Amino acid sequence: MGGIYGDEFERNFNGLTSPANIKATAKKFVEFEKVNGSLYSFGMFAKALLPRPADWADEYGSTKGYDDWGKHAGSIPKELRERLTGVTFANYRSENPLPVLLKVGTNVDASYDVHIKNFVHEGIEYIGILMLCPNPSLKSTATSEHREKALA
């Protein structure tokens, strides 16, 4: 999943959650939540925010990630989905939302992991999210346990 959601997806998502655009994106979220509130499942807002398959292109130009997003988002362990949702939604709902910087990568093992931390860059506070996806080069029939690491 890491390689599928880099490049255009990261660039477009980070553009929409940049210091210049976070308030407009947060406003879109509030409108989205009013319409989809009780029907929401993890990952829905990403597709609403980036509705064009081209926005999801990987380094080779493939837009496969757009079609597979629901399946991939659903395979992230529930605890990590809830943590990502809690942090991002609280931010979008806040009066002064912080810009978000997302990086998606490949984990060293066959598990998902997420690191979320606030940091300051050029005098601006951000929420940083590093989403690590299972390493596809590890072919194992055993399910790896995921470890949630919080860097606060």
C-alpha beads as a LAMMPS data file, in Angstrom:
LAMMPS data file: protein, C-alpha beads

152 atoms
151 bonds

1 atom types
1 bond types

-500.0 500.0 xlo xhi
-500.0 500.0 ylo yhi
-500.0 500.0 zlo zhi

Masses

1 110.0

Atoms # bond

1 1 1 0.000 0.000 0.000
2 1 1 2.876 2.378 0.746
3 1 1 4.044 2.644 -2.866
4 1 1 0.499 2.998 -4.149
5 1 1 -0.298 6.074 -2.072
6 1 1 2.797 8.190 -2.498
7 1 1 3.521 10.753 -5.168
8 1 1 0.345 12.434 -6.475
9 1 1 -1.848 11.322 -3.571
10 1 1 0.607 12.677 -0.995
11 1 1 1.285 15.836 -2.997
12 1 1 -2.412 16.568 -3.504
13 1 1 -3.436 15.687 0.055
14 1 1 -0.590 17.756 1.522
15 1 1 -1.498 20.649 -0.762
16 1 1 -5.073 20.608 0.538
17 1 1 -3.925 20.443 4.159
18 1 1 -1.113 23.006 3.777
19 1 1 -1.055 26.224 5.821
20 1 1 -2.617 28.102 2.885
21 1 1 -5.475 25.599 2.412
22 1 1 -6.203 23.907 5.752
23 1 1 -9.090 26.214 6.692
24 1 1 -10.879 25.595 3.379
25 1 1 -10.279 21.848 3.707
26 1 1 -11.567 21.877 7.291
27 1 1 -14.689 23.690 6.079
28 1 1 -15.191 20.980 3.417
29 1 1 -14.862 18.373 6.145
30 1 1 -17.543 20.023 8.293
31 1 1 -19.878 20.068 5.271
32 1 1 -18.982 16.444 4.471
33 1 1 -19.667 15.431 8.066
34 1 1 -23.107 17.091 8.029
35 1 1 -24.079 15.027 4.985
36 1 1 -22.374 11.729 5.894
37 1 1 -22.143 11.859 9.705
38 1 1 -23.577 8.531 10.823
39 1 1 -22.738 6.807 7.521
40 1 1 -19.045 7.677 7.691
41 1 1 -16.436 4.966 7.539
42 1 1 -12.676 5.475 7.572
43 1 1 -11.338 6.674 4.240
44 1 1 -14.501 8.255 2.857
45 1 1 -13.304 11.846 3.294
46 1 1 -10.084 11.158 1.367
47 1 1 -12.094 10.173 -1.712
48 1 1 -14.387 13.174 -1.294
49 1 1 -11.353 15.441 -0.952
50 1 1 -9.516 13.901 -3.915
51 1 1 -12.308 12.699 -6.229
52 1 1 -10.277 12.316 -9.450
53 1 1 -8.348 9.076 -10.036
54 1 1 -5.451 11.185 -11.404
55 1 1 -5.064 12.707 -7.924
56 1 1 -4.007 9.256 -6.699
57 1 1 -1.362 8.389 -9.323
58 1 1 1.756 6.589 -8.124
59 1 1 5.314 7.100 -9.357
60 1 1 4.511 5.079 -12.497
61 1 1 1.275 6.916 -13.279
62 1 1 -0.988 4.091 -12.113
63 1 1 -4.264 5.164 -10.492
64 1 1 -4.938 1.707 -9.046
65 1 1 -4.858 3.210 -5.545
66 1 1 -8.036 5.163 -6.285
67 1 1 -10.021 2.010 -7.048
68 1 1 -8.460 0.016 -4.210
69 1 1 -8.716 2.717 -1.524
70 1 1 -11.801 1.300 0.208
71 1 1 -10.268 -2.177 0.450
72 1 1 -6.894 -0.854 1.609
73 1 1 -8.333 1.637 4.119
74 1 1 -10.498 -1.156 5.524
75 1 1 -7.481 -3.404 6.057
76 1 1 -5.761 -0.921 8.393
77 1 1 -6.229 -2.237 11.944
78 1 1 -9.209 -0.726 13.725
79 1 1 -7.102 0.858 16.496
80 1 1 -4.989 2.717 13.930
81 1 1 -8.038 3.792 11.884
82 1 1 -9.675 5.134 15.040
83 1 1 -6.519 6.994 16.045
84 1 1 -6.085 8.553 12.595
85 1 1 -9.756 9.491 12.477
86 1 1 -9.727 10.974 15.982
87 1 1 -6.679 13.158 15.392
88 1 1 -7.610 14.392 11.934
89 1 1 -11.284 14.954 12.655
90 1 1 -10.582 16.854 15.873
91 1 1 -8.195 19.015 13.889
92 1 1 -10.685 19.669 11.071
93 1 1 -13.396 20.562 13.590
94 1 1 -11.195 22.968 15.554
95 1 1 -11.504 26.721 15.262
96 1 1 -7.872 26.986 14.151
97 1 1 -6.964 23.738 12.387
98 1 1 -3.282 22.929 12.026
99 1 1 -1.811 22.061 8.646
100 1 1 -1.199 18.342 8.167
101 1 1 1.801 16.718 6.521
102 1 1 1.194 13.107 5.461
103 1 1 3.847 10.616 4.408
104 1 1 2.917 7.084 3.369
105 1 1 5.612 4.446 3.297
106 1 1 6.454 0.797 3.622
107 1 1 7.050 -0.736 7.026
108 1 1 10.012 -3.011 7.762
109 1 1 7.684 -5.906 8.549
110 1 1 4.266 -7.098 7.412
111 1 1 2.279 -4.822 9.732
112 1 1 0.685 -1.402 9.663
113 1 1 2.004 1.328 11.918
114 1 1 1.325 5.011 12.353
115 1 1 3.349 7.782 13.904
116 1 1 1.584 11.044 14.657
117 1 1 3.401 14.017 16.053
118 1 1 3.170 17.762 16.136
119 1 1 6.210 19.625 14.861
120 1 1 7.171 23.164 13.886
121 1 1 8.548 24.023 10.457
122 1 1 9.434 27.596 9.520
123 1 1 7.505 28.862 12.523
124 1 1 4.287 26.975 11.684
125 1 1 2.977 24.106 13.800
126 1 1 1.918 21.012 11.833
127 1 1 0.421 17.644 12.582
128 1 1 2.712 15.073 11.004
129 1 1 1.347 11.665 10.064
130 1 1 3.638 8.859 8.964
131 1 1 1.545 5.900 7.787
132 1 1 3.555 2.716 7.352
133 1 1 1.986 -0.079 5.340
134 1 1 2.892 -3.785 5.259
135 1 1 6.111 -4.593 3.436
136 1 1 5.033 -6.398 0.237
137 1 1 8.409 -8.099 -0.133
138 1 1 7.771 -10.125 3.027
139 1 1 5.719 -13.094 1.998
140 1 1 4.503 -14.765 5.135
141 1 1 1.389 -16.723 5.905
142 1 1 1.559 -15.609 9.538
143 1 1 -0.097 -12.366 10.461
144 1 1 2.288 -9.899 12.038
145 1 1 1.150 -8.095 15.103
146 1 1 1.071 -4.343 14.672
147 1 1 2.573 -2.045 17.203
148 1 1 1.182 1.403 17.663
149 1 1 3.837 3.948 18.503
150 1 1 2.809 7.375 19.612
151 1 1 5.339 10.117 19.268
152 1 1 3.852 13.101 20.946

Bonds

1 1 1 2
2 1 2 3
3 1 3 4
4 1 4 5
5 1 5 6
6 1 6 7
7 1 7 8
8 1 8 9
9 1 9 10
10 1 10 11
11 1 11 12
12 1 12 13
13 1 13 14
14 1 14 15
15 1 15 16
16 1 16 17
17 1 17 18
18 1 18 19
19 1 19 20
20 1 20 21
21 1 21 22
22 1 22 23
23 1 23 24
24 1 24 25
25 1 25 26
26 1 26 27
27 1 27 28
28 1 28 29
29 1 29 30
30 1 30 31
31 1 31 32
32 1 32 33
33 1 33 34
34 1 34 35
35 1 35 36
36 1 36 37
37 1 37 38
38 1 38 39
39 1 39 40
40 1 40 41
41 1 41 42
42 1 42 43
43 1 43 44
44 1 44 45
45 1 45 46
46 1 46 47
47 1 47 48
48 1 48 49
49 1 49 50
50 1 50 51
51 1 51 52
52 1 52 53
53 1 53 54
54 1 54 55
55 1 55 56
56 1 56 57
57 1 57 58
58 1 58 59
59 1 59 60
60 1 60 61
61 1 61 62
62 1 62 63
63 1 63 64
64 1 64 65
65 1 65 66
66 1 66 67
67 1 67 68
68 1 68 69
69 1 69 70
70 1 70 71
71 1 71 72
72 1 72 73
73 1 73 74
74 1 74 75
75 1 75 76
76 1 76 77
77 1 77 78
78 1 78 79
79 1 79 80
80 1 80 81
81 1 81 82
82 1 82 83
83 1 83 84
84 1 84 85
85 1 85 86
86 1 86 87
87 1 87 88
88 1 88 89
89 1 89 90
90 1 90 91
91 1 91 92
92 1 92 93
93 1 93 94
94 1 94 95
95 1 95 96
96 1 96 97
97 1 97 98
98 1 98 99
99 1 99 100
100 1 100 101
101 1 101 102
102 1 102 103
103 1 103 104
104 1 104 105
105 1 105 106
106 1 106 107
107 1 107 108
108 1 108 109
109 1 109 110
110 1 110 111
111 1 111 112
112 1 112 113
113 1 113 114
114 1 114 115
115 1 115 116
116 1 116 117
117 1 117 118
118 1 118 119
119 1 119 120
120 1 120 121
121 1 121 122
122 1 122 123
123 1 123 124
124 1 124 125
125 1 125 126
126 1 126 127
127 1 127 128
128 1 128 129
129 1 129 130
130 1 130 131
131 1 131 132
132 1 132 133
133 1 133 134
134 1 134 135
135 1 135 136
136 1 136 137
137 1 137 138
138 1 138 139
139 1 139 140
140 1 140 141
141 1 141 142
142 1 142 143
143 1 143 144
144 1 144 145
145 1 145 146
146 1 146 147
147 1 147 148
148 1 148 149
149 1 149 150
150 1 150 151
151 1 151 152
